[in-house]
Amino acid sequence: MDLTSSSGGGGDPRQIEETKPLLGGDVPAPEGTKMGAVPCRRALLLCNGMRYKLLQEGDIQVCVIRHPRTFLSKILTSKFLRRWEPHHLTLADNSLASATPTGYMENSVSYSAIEDVQLLSWENAPKYCLQLTIPGGTVLLQAANSYLRDQWFHSLQWKKKIYKYKKVLSNPSRWEVVLKEIRTLVDMALTSPLQDDSINQAPLEIVSKLLSENTNLTTQEHENIIVAIAPLLENNHPPPDLCEFFCKDFGKCPRLRLFTQEYILALNELNAGMEVVKKFIQSMHGPTGHCPHPRVLPNLVAVCLAAIYSCYEEFINSRDNSPSLKEIRNGCQQPCDRKPTLPLRLLHPSPDLVSQEATLSEARLKSVVVASSEIHVEVEHTSTAKPALTASAGNDSEPNLIDCLMVSPACSTMSIELGPQADRTLGCYVEILKLLSDYDDWRPSLASLLQPIPFPKEALAHEKFTKELKYVIQRFAEDPRQEVHSCLLSVRAGKDGWFQLYSPGGVACDDDGELFASMVHILMGSCYKTKKFLLSLAENKLGPCMLLALRGNQTMVEILCLMLEYNIIDNNDTQLQIISTLESTGVGKRMYEQLCDRQRELKELQRKGGPTRLTLPSKSTDADLARLLSSGSFGNLENLSLAFTNVTSACAEHLIKLPSLKQLNLWSTQFGDAGLRLLSEHLTMLQVLNLCETPVTDAGLLALSSMKSLCSLNMNSTKLSADTYEDLKAKLPNLKEVDVRYTEAW
């Protein structure tokens, strides 16, 4: 008996009315019916609030009857119904099949062949039955109890409808009809008594496939579809095509970004508030540790940036004589209507400026000049005068954000207070940035997106904003990956980064330098140009470093010791002040004593005398090299061979103390990139370097470009690439002998 055929009366499943009565009212009572027996009837399913898990398979009794519909009531009361077969049925995507395809279930029952699914009951008959109407017959399913019967009923209904929608939406013709079907599908998922992840996920998968197979949709049609499925996105992970859709159209369609922005705000207004928003972010990321959709994060960040900017739009539009970054860069203000001038105040006004402010009653005030390393701003207050901005000669770089904030009356003299709605919006989207920074796989990209500081200067002058955003910067500072914490620095020279803003003296610093110390610690641990970074700290942040060291911060104590060891500080008075600072604490005194011991060793090494050539025995270690160099004077050592030893990059800190070294052989050692970077900073006079069969890579070899004295370089059997080789040849003019055999550059 073939039950899969949909011919004969199946028709289009969309045309079936599932609520029609099982038997017409004019059907006569069957002959031979016992007293009290009545025709079979469809059981009423009451909405009692019960919830069921979606069935995928289960055991149930099956009876299949082939009959004309007019004789159904006679068949139901016959002894034939006593023949029930036990089957383990599986509710597949396309059909209802048995694990033992014999008897009644020899063939699977296609969902397209099922015309109707009903609850069934009749007098003196088995309870808890379902009737599946198929062309030319009926499939009866008998469950063990009413709960299982209802569970089978809802599961079959769901599978049948999802199968129908997959067919309907696989070949769309009129998009207004498709949109209506999608809305019906979403309503069905939201009102289903079934509780299962696939209940909300299945419609999303259907719509995702629809979008992926119809790439010629208009922007409006795209948006209408996303709006229609939005209720399902709240607590469900969007499938790949939907995530890709959310990503690829944000740049081209601001309306979609605005829709997402408003949708997130609507979620935030619910009773659960940020918990719902957090679940939405989790759904966009996905259940695994790595988000499979690389463009989701940039769009979420774009939504956050646009929303945060809108919070300060009123202040931005009403800047009183506050030069924009573009105006400062161009050296003049664009002609525009501005409100009456407000007195210009610095973050730390000098006594002269305070005395000048006391003469505001005069008709004409003296000129107030604010100078920084980047710009000079002269403001002359008259009844009709406009501020004039003069850029320093020969400097076209964009000014620092700190300088802009200092000369901006809108930021320095006005208290940033947002309205209730703007305050809620700001809190919501800053919280989202904090949520994004908690994902390890998203943090590198998030740090890169935020590195240029894409916020208005009004936001950076707002204490609440910088205090909340501090969590994100802290997450960057704690991340051991260089691609993350290096984004704390500015994108280019002459422009401030998060490191400057959250360091003591910066507009966002509110913790006396605790975050600053964390940032310095992580940056010093991986910074390629350690000496350059120390020079920068000595020039700009020496005071904060000394203050934190005075308070016992170990990182700052190490920084001051390195400044002394590398001769970063030239001024004798400053050196004495640093020494006094170190000796004022226990940890500082201990580390300074260790420094003095190293300095004595350094002076001993630098004394004239000792051998000019030295070769260590094979399998010597870093400790062996350290003991050897500390045993005598090696100030004249010019040629050192460590070939076939067990030395690593750790020995570089001893090698850089050899002032006369010109030739270094590291053949077949474990000397790596970290050691090369240290050598490149200190041994600038090195002429011959053998790196054959070492684990160095492009990352370390590129650092050799600063060693201009190199004339012979062996990179045989290393991970050198062709591009790096070409770069080294261009930057090392004295290079005469090069060995690149068994590399990509060969």
Sequence and secondary structure as in RCSB ss.txt:
>XXXX:A:sequence
MDLTSSSGGGGDPRQIEETKPLLGGDVPAPEGTKMGAVPCRRALLLCNGMRYKLLQEGDIQVCVIRHPRTFLSKI
LTSKFLRRWEPHHLTLADNSLASATPTGYMENSVSYSAIEDVQLLSWENAPKYCLQLTIPGGTVLLQAANSYLRD
QWFHSLQWKKKIYKYKKVLSNPSRWEVVLKEIRTLVDMALTSPLQDDSINQAPLEIVSKLLSENTNLTTQEHENI
IVAIAPLLENNHPPPDLCEFFCKDFGKCPRLRLFTQEYILALNELNAGMEVVKKFIQSMHGPTGHCPHPRVLPNL
VAVCLAAIYSCYEEFINSRDNSPSLKEIRNGCQQPCDRKPTLPLRLLHPSPDLVSQEATLSEARLKSVVVASSEI
HVEVEHTSTAKPALTASAGNDSEPNLIDCLMVSPACSTMSIELGPQADRTLGCYVEILKLLSDYDDWRPSLASLL
QPIPFPKEALAHEKFTKELKYVIQRFAEDPRQEVHSCLLSVRAGKDGWFQLYSPGGVACDDDGELFASMVHILMG
SCYKTKKFLLSLAENKLGPCMLLALRGNQTMVEILCLMLEYNIIDNNDTQLQIISTLESTGVGKRMYEQLCDRQR
ELKELQRKGGPTRLTLPSKSTDADLARLLSSGSFGNLENLSLAFTNVTSACAEHLIKLPSLKQLNLWSTQFGDAG
LRLLSEHLTMLQVLNLCETPVTDAGLLALSSMKSLCSLNMNSTKLSADTYEDLKAKLPNLKEVDVRYTEAW
>XXXX:A:secstr
      TTTT  GGG  TTS SS TT    TT  TT    EE         B   SEEEEEEEEEE  GGGHHHH
HTSGGGG  EEEEEEE SSEEEESS  GGGSS EEGGG  EEEEEE TTS SSEEEEEETTEEEEEE SSHHHHH
HHHHHHHHHHHHHHHHHHTTS   HHHHHHHHHHHHHHHHH SB  HHHHHHHHHHHHHHHHH TT  HHHHHHH
HHHHHHHHSSS   HHHHHHHHHTTTT HHHHHHHHHHHHHHHTSTTTHHHHHHHHHHHH SSSS S TTHHHHH
HHHHHHHHHHHTHHHHHT SS   HHHHHHTS              SS  HHHHHHHTTTTSSS   EEEE SSE
EEEE   SS   EEEE TT  S   HHHHHHT HHHHTS     HHHHHHHHHHHHHHHHHHT TTTHHHHHHHH
TT  S HHHHT HHHHHHHHHHHHHHHH   HHHHGGGS SSTTS  HHHHTSTTSTT  STTHHHHHHHHHHHH
H S HHHHHHHHHHHSHHHHHHHHHTT HHHHHHHHHHHHTT    HHHHHHHHHHHHTSHHHHHHHHHHHHHHH
HHHHHHSS S SEEE  TT  HHHHHHHHTSS  TT  EEE TTS  BGGGHHHHTT TT  EEE TTSB  HHH
HHHHHHH TT  EEE TT   BHHHHGGGGG TT  EEE TTSB  HHHHHHHHHH TT  EEE TTSTT 
